[in-house]
Amino acid sequence: MNRSPVTGHVHSIQTLGTLDGPGVRFVVFAQGCPLRCGCCHNPDTWNPSAGTEISAQELVHRAMRYREYFRRDGGITLSGGEPLLQARFATALFEECHKMRINTCLDTSGCILNDEVKHLLTHTDRVLLDIKYPTDALYRAHVGCGIVQPLRFLQYLNQQNIPTTLRQVIIPTLNDTEESIDFLSLLAEERSCIDTVELLPFRKLCTAKYERMGIPFPMAEIEEPTQDLMERLQSRLRNPKKKK
């Protein structure tokens, strides 16, 4: 008996992405997020019932049109929103990818870890894990969860030896400190699954989107980091050697 296709809610798709994992990626932005990060660029992904309903098979079919660009390192990245909210759909998508020998990458905040998510991770080739702040107080003030959730998620990635890229958006006055960078460095040193750490500059291009939605952008008054600041923090970062 044929099973019904597994569908999920997708906000948007970016073809030939180069900033969401290794190589050239077909990037799927999942709809829905339980967090309310002050720096969020995509508030239109928050509502889990919005977006376009689509099957995992259809997404892979679309991605196959760009396969010649993937080469060895590229593939599909599932981002969001928070894709862990749709773990069953994400698993079906990654299973279909592996049938077609397409590399899979999960871009997540690590805020959920349950049996469905653990099953998803068995089909995940790489995780891009966003570690937003170095303290629980900052997490609770600007994210909507505690720091324990992403750290528990990271510990599980390490136990399963899943290649992991740590990412942090640098937000002046909040995490643009040497202490924050040292925290990331220590996480990487103590967990062998981490082979890359990336620092990303806070940007305010999303302001117009907030205005269209009629909601305030919580970090509208914060300045974007300068190139000098990004270079200084990058030079302090003890980035692990990328594994072969």
C-alpha positions as CSV (number, residue, x, y, z in Angstrom):
1,M,0.0,0.0,0.0
2,N,1.3,3.4,-1.0
3,R,1.9,5.8,1.8
4,S,0.7,9.4,1.6
5,P,3.5,11.8,0.9
6,V,4.9,13.7,3.9
7,T,4.2,17.4,3.6
8,G,5.4,20.4,5.5
9,H,4.9,24.2,5.5
10,V,7.7,26.1,3.7
11,H,8.2,29.9,3.8
12,S,10.5,30.2,0.8
13,I,13.3,28.6,-1.2
14,Q,16.6,30.0,-2.2
15,T,18.4,28.2,-5.1
16,L,22.2,28.3,-5.4
17,G,22.8,29.6,-1.9
18,T,26.4,30.0,-0.8
19,L,26.1,31.1,2.8
20,D,24.1,28.3,4.4
21,G,26.5,25.4,4.6
22,P,29.4,24.0,2.5
23,G,29.4,24.4,-1.2
24,V,26.4,25.5,-3.3
25,R,23.1,24.8,-1.5
26,F,19.4,24.5,-2.3
27,V,18.1,26.3,0.8
28,V,14.6,25.5,2.1
29,F,13.2,27.9,4.8
30,A,10.7,26.1,7.0
31,Q,7.7,27.9,8.3
32,G,7.2,28.2,12.1
33,C,9.4,29.1,15.1
34,P,8.8,28.9,18.8
35,L,11.5,31.5,19.6
36,R,11.3,35.3,19.4
37,C,14.9,36.4,18.9
38,G,15.4,40.1,19.1
39,C,17.6,40.1,16.0
40,C,15.3,37.8,13.9
41,H,15.4,38.6,10.2
42,N,12.3,36.6,9.3
43,P,9.4,37.4,11.6
44,D,7.1,36.2,8.7
45,T,8.3,32.7,9.5
46,W,7.0,32.7,13.0
47,N,3.4,31.4,12.3
48,P,3.6,27.6,11.9
49,S,0.4,27.4,9.9
50,A,1.4,29.9,7.3
51,G,3.6,29.3,4.3
52,T,3.2,26.9,1.4
53,E,2.4,23.2,2.0
54,I,4.6,21.0,-0.1
55,S,5.8,17.4,0.0
56,A,9.3,16.3,0.7
57,Q,9.4,14.5,-2.7
58,E,8.5,17.7,-4.6
59,L,11.2,19.7,-2.8
60,V,13.9,17.1,-3.8
61,H,12.5,17.0,-7.3
62,R,13.0,20.8,-7.5
63,A,16.5,20.6,-6.0
64,M,17.6,18.0,-8.5
65,R,17.4,20.7,-11.2
66,Y,20.4,22.3,-9.6
67,R,22.4,19.2,-8.8
68,E,25.1,19.9,-11.3
69,Y,26.0,22.9,-9.2
70,F,26.3,21.0,-5.9
71,R,29.3,19.0,-6.8
72,R,30.9,17.2,-3.9
73,D,30.3,19.6,-1.0
74,G,26.9,21.2,-1.9
75,G,23.4,19.9,-1.3
76,I,20.2,20.9,0.5
77,T,20.0,23.0,3.6
78,L,16.9,23.1,5.7
79,S,16.7,26.4,7.6
80,G,13.8,28.5,9.0
81,G,12.0,29.6,11.0
82,E,13.0,26.6,13.1
83,P,13.0,23.3,11.1
84,L,12.9,21.2,14.3
85,L,9.2,22.2,14.7
86,Q,8.6,20.0,11.6
87,A,11.0,17.2,12.4
88,R,8.9,14.5,10.7
89,F,8.8,16.5,7.5
90,A,12.5,17.3,7.8
91,T,13.3,13.6,8.2
92,A,11.3,12.7,5.1
93,L,13.1,15.4,3.2
94,F,16.5,14.3,4.2
95,E,15.7,10.6,3.6
96,E,14.6,11.6,0.0
97,C,17.9,13.5,-0.4
98,H,20.0,10.6,0.7
99,K,18.2,8.3,-1.8
100,M,19.4,10.7,-4.5
101,R,22.9,11.0,-2.9
102,I,22.3,14.7,-2.0
103,N,24.2,16.1,1.1
104,T,21.9,17.3,3.9
105,C,22.5,20.3,6.2
106,L,20.3,21.4,9.1
107,D,20.4,25.1,10.2
108,T,18.9,25.3,13.7
109,S,18.8,27.0,17.0
110,G,18.9,23.6,18.8
111,C,15.9,24.6,21.0
112,I,14.2,21.1,20.7
113,L,15.6,17.7,21.3
114,N,13.1,14.8,21.3
115,D,12.8,11.4,19.7
116,E,11.6,12.8,16.4
117,V,14.6,15.2,16.3
118,K,17.0,12.5,17.2
119,H,15.7,10.4,14.3
120,L,16.1,13.4,12.0
121,L,19.7,13.7,13.0
122,T,20.4,10.2,11.8
123,H,19.8,11.6,8.3
124,T,21.7,14.8,8.8
125,D,25.2,15.2,7.3
126,R,26.0,18.5,8.9
127,V,24.4,20.8,11.5
128,L,24.7,24.6,11.5
129,L,24.1,25.4,15.2
130,D,23.3,29.0,16.2
131,I,24.8,29.7,19.6
132,K,23.4,33.2,20.1
133,Y,24.8,34.4,23.5
134,P,27.2,33.2,26.1
135,T,24.9,33.4,29.1
136,D,21.5,32.1,30.2
137,A,20.4,35.7,31.1
138,L,21.0,37.0,27.6
139,Y,19.2,34.0,26.1
140,R,16.1,34.5,28.3
141,A,16.1,38.2,27.6
142,H,16.6,38.1,23.8
143,V,15.7,34.6,22.5
144,G,12.8,33.2,24.5
145,C,14.5,30.1,25.9
146,G,17.4,29.3,28.2
147,I,20.9,28.4,27.1
148,V,20.5,24.9,28.4
149,Q,18.5,23.8,25.4
150,P,21.1,24.5,22.7
151,L,23.9,23.3,24.8
152,R,22.0,20.0,25.4
153,F,21.5,19.8,21.7
154,L,25.2,20.4,21.0
155,Q,26.1,17.7,23.5
156,Y,23.9,15.2,21.7
157,L,25.6,16.2,18.4
158,N,28.9,15.5,19.9
159,Q,27.8,12.1,21.3
160,Q,26.6,11.2,17.8
161,N,29.7,12.6,16.1
162,I,27.7,14.7,13.7
163,P,29.8,17.4,11.9
164,T,28.9,20.7,13.3
165,T,29.4,24.4,12.5
166,L,28.9,26.8,15.3
167,R,27.5,30.2,14.3
168,Q,27.0,33.4,16.2
169,V,25.5,36.7,15.0
170,I,27.6,39.5,16.5
171,I,25.3,42.1,18.0
172,P,27.1,45.2,19.4
173,T,26.5,45.8,23.2
174,L,25.2,42.2,23.6
175,N,27.7,39.6,22.5
176,D,30.5,41.6,20.9
177,T,32.9,40.8,23.7
178,E,36.0,38.8,24.2
179,E,34.2,36.8,26.8
180,S,31.6,35.7,24.2
181,I,34.2,34.8,21.7
182,D,36.2,32.8,24.3
183,F,33.0,31.0,25.2
184,L,32.6,29.8,21.5
185,S,36.2,28.9,21.4
186,L,35.9,26.8,24.5
187,L,32.8,25.0,23.2
188,A,34.7,24.1,20.0
189,E,37.8,22.9,21.9
190,E,35.8,20.6,24.2
191,R,33.6,19.0,21.5
192,S,35.2,17.1,18.7
193,C,32.1,17.3,16.5
194,I,32.7,21.1,15.9
195,D,35.0,21.7,13.0
196,T,34.1,25.3,12.1
197,V,33.1,28.4,14.0
198,E,31.5,31.3,12.1
199,L,31.0,34.9,13.2
200,L,28.2,36.7,11.3
201,P,27.6,40.5,11.4
202,F,24.2,41.7,12.8
203,R,22.3,43.4,10.0
204,K,19.1,45.5,9.9
205,L,17.8,44.9,6.4
206,C,14.8,43.3,8.0
207,T,13.5,46.6,9.4
208,A,11.2,47.2,6.4
209,K,9.7,43.7,6.9
210,Y,8.8,44.5,10.5
211,E,7.2,47.8,9.4
212,R,5.1,46.0,6.8
213,M,3.9,43.6,9.5
214,G,3.1,46.4,11.9
215,I,5.4,45.2,14.7
216,P,8.5,46.8,16.2
217,F,11.9,45.6,15.5
218,P,13.4,45.0,19.0
219,M,16.9,45.9,18.0
220,A,16.2,48.8,15.7
221,E,18.4,51.1,17.8
222,I,21.5,48.9,17.9
223,E,24.2,49.7,15.4
224,E,25.6,47.2,13.0
225,P,29.1,46.0,13.8
226,T,32.0,47.6,12.0
227,Q,34.4,45.7,9.8
228,D,37.1,46.5,12.3
229,L,35.1,44.9,15.2
230,M,34.4,41.8,13.2
231,E,38.0,41.4,12.3
232,R,39.2,41.9,15.9
233,L,36.7,39.3,17.2
234,Q,37.6,36.9,14.4
235,S,41.3,37.2,15.2
236,R,40.5,36.2,18.8
237,L,38.5,33.2,17.8
238,R,40.3,29.9,18.2
239,N,38.7,28.3,15.2
240,P,39.2,24.5,15.0
241,K,40.8,23.1,11.9
242,K,38.3,22.1,9.4
243,K,38.2,18.3,9.1
244,K,38.9,16.6,5.8
